[in-house]
Amino acid sequence: MKQHFLALAILAAATSTASAQISNDVVRIGVLTDLSSWGRDNSGPGSVEAAKMAVEEFGPTVLGKPIEIVSADHQMKTDVGLQIARDWFDNGKVDAVADIPNSGIAIAIHNMVKERNKIALLSGPGASSLTDELCSPNTVHFAYDTYALSKVTASAVIKEGGKSWFFVTADYAFGQQLEKDAVRFIKEQDGKVLGSVRHPTNTADFSSFVLQAQNSKADVVAFANAGQDTDNAIKQSGEFGLVQGGQKLVGLLMFDTDVHAIGLQSAQGTYMTTASYWNMDEKTRAWSKKFFARTKVMPTMIHTGVYGSVLHYLKAIQAAGTDDPAKVMAKMRELPIEDAFVHGGKLREDGRVIRDMYLARVKKPSESKEPWDYLEIVKTVKGEDAYRPVSESKCQLLKK
């Protein structure tokens, strides 16, 4: 009898081992990011380190196979990003691609991932269309999107008296989508849009755009841009005295690193929405200090998004017993998302991660108690209230 049970145990173990299928005997994740252009500080090398930290937290192997992180610079150029991703998938044995700041590049690779049956773990791009009309069963949109940023920020600022708005918008997919989403929420709450101006990315001189915003006499000047463009625009708004003249400044996409670059003197009072902040609790502080030791900056929500998405992906592979994309995506939707920055998060069928968002206000210099103590969290907004509801979605995956 004992021999019979032993034989069954051995058979069960063998069956379990046989069912653990890892393609090419390695799980390889490619961090496709901006290492040399205007988004470098908010993603870039920090995103690569965040992915490595996720692997270190999970363990060096999954289902007995090694986990590898590779990285490359898309230079904010769609053709470069597509070529890298194509080579990774065709020749580099990459199973999933992570980060991808720049919505135009992300949309192109999001389509490629679906065709090649790979997985996209997106933290860098913001276009909400990725999980709306363009939704894919192979994409995870982890950190933020233009819908949530616009809704949370616009709703709060209008309640504080910011009824009329003027936009300074980056002239590419992300900026246009961010402005479009914000305009909707402004109008829904009886606000007015007095005008907008578009600028090319990587602009050094914002004087003409800032003057147009100032001359509009709008209550609120909103910057629908990112990275160094946001930094330059807000710095030059400070030089032209917009806040002193009574206008509120809103960074529709801002990061801790932007505030660091601008300085509290110029950025103070600016409203922003974020998916994470380093100084929320003991766990976020502990993780962030480890990150800072490696990068010399505190993490942005893109960095924490790369960490969280890679960690959740590895947990899903472990639970699925395979790295088969369909089975892994099913497990990613089934498992709750838990990490240092997300608690009880959920991956929806459209690829949108539903997680809490935070409305923040940049502190005055006198309010900052230590280096990188830049934000006051004004309000926590539950994910169900921040992101596009299923009832409004154009995603066919939610119609099934």
Buried (B, 14 or more C-beta within 10 A) or exposed (E): EEEEEEEEEEEEEEEEEEEBEBBEEBBBBBBBBBBEBBBBBBBBBBBBBBBBBBBEBBEEBBBEBEBBBBBBBBBBBBEBBBEBBBEBBEEBBBBBBBBBBBBBBBBBBBBBBBEBEBBBBBBBBBBBBBBBEBBBBBBBBBBBBBBBBBBBBBBBBBEEEBBBBBBBBBEBBBBBBBBBBBBBBBEEEEBEBBEBBBBEBBBEEBEEBBBBBBEBEBBBBBBBBBBBBBBBBBBBBBEBEBBEEEBBBBBBBBBBBBBBBBBBEBBBEBBBBBBBBBBBEEEBBEBBEBBBEBBEBBBBBBBBBBBBBBBBBBBBBBBBBBBBBEBBBBBBBEBEBBBBBBEEBBBBBBBBBBBBBBBBBBBEEEEBEEEBBBBBEEEEBEBEBBBBEEEEBBBEBBEE
